[in-house]
Amino acid sequence: MTTPSDVMAPALASGISDRAFRVLHVLALHMDHGWVSIPPIAELLGMTPHQIRLPIAELRAAGMVEHDRRYETGDTGRKTWHTYVRLADDTPAEAAT
C-alpha cells in the first residue's frame, strides 16, 4: 500500500497542473485508497464535478490514477454512468522492485 509521501514525490516531479495536483492530494490524504466517486472529491475541493474532469484525465494520462465507469441507478431512479477513481496500485518504480 502506498503512503501519501510515496504518491506526492513523483507528482511533484511531473508536469501536471496545479488543479490535478490538488485532486491527487485529496485522493492521497483524504480517501481510503479505494474507489471513490467524483462528487465527494469535487466537494472537498470546493469545485463542481465537471470542473475536475480535466484534472482527472490528466492524472489518468500520467498513470497516477485509475478510473472505472459503472452503469448504475442514480438518485432519480434512472440508470446512468457513474465514474469512480482511485490511486494507481503500482507506480513503474514500485513494479520493478
Residue pairs with C-beta under 8 A, 6 or more apart in sequence:
1 33
2 28
2 33
2 87
2 91
2 94
4 28
4 29
6 91
6 94
7 24
7 27
7 28
7 64
7 87
8 24
8 25
8 28
10 64
10 91
10 93
11 21
11 24
11 64
12 21
14 62
14 64
16 24
16 55
16 58
16 59
16 62
16 64
17 55
17 58
19 51
19 52
19 54
19 55
20 54
20 55
20 56
20 58
20 59
20 62
22 45
22 55
23 41
23 45
23 52
23 55
23 56
23 59
24 59
24 64
24 65
26 41
26 44
26 45
27 36
27 41
27 65
27 85
27 86
27 87
28 87
30 44
31 41
31 86
31 87
33 86
33 87
34 86
35 68
35 84
35 85
35 86
36 84
36 85
36 86
37 82
37 83
37 84
38 49
38 52
38 53
38 56
38 82
38 83
38 84
38 85
39 49
41 52
41 85
42 48
42 49
42 51
42 52
45 52
56 65
56 67
56 85
59 65
59 85
60 66
60 67
63 88
63 91
63 92
64 87
64 88
64 91
65 85
65 86
65 87
65 88
66 85
66 86
66 87
66 88
66 89
67 83
67 84
67 85
68 83
68 84
68 85
69 81
69 82
69 83
69 84
70 81
70 82
70 83
70 84
71 79
71 80
71 81
72 79
72 80
72 81
72 82
73 79
73 80
74 80
74 82
